[in-house]
């Protein structure tokens, strides 16, 4: 298992602006956290030469909300990579309440690698594929 496949954790804080009219964290904030931890993971673990030529865009989010996050909660966003097809890499994320590590939400996101110079989808190097994929996956349509 590569370092990129070991769960990566990012500590987050619930801000007053994250709270909706139901007095808990708005669903859109969970998606922001999913993106923030993915970017932090890539930045912390990808080789600099890969970061210089690649960026990632989301092509699909699936999220299951389990419990609400509330103002004052510390949050742990935990992510790891899964299977990949030619141009779709799966990333799994759990959003946990820091105080008891109870899962508040689970997400599966598909990301497409993009060439930083052309702005178009690209195929990644074998090094990136080995580090950011557990094996073959289904192509996104």
Secondary structure as UniProt FT lines:
FT   HELIX           3..5
FT   STRAND          8..13
FT   HELIX           16..18
FT   TURN            21..22
FT   HELIX           27..45
FT   HELIX           48..53
FT   STRAND          54..65
FT   TURN            71..72
FT   STRAND          74..84
FT   STRAND          89..97
FT   TURN            98..100
FT   STRAND          103..115
FT   TURN            116..118
FT   HELIX           126..131
//
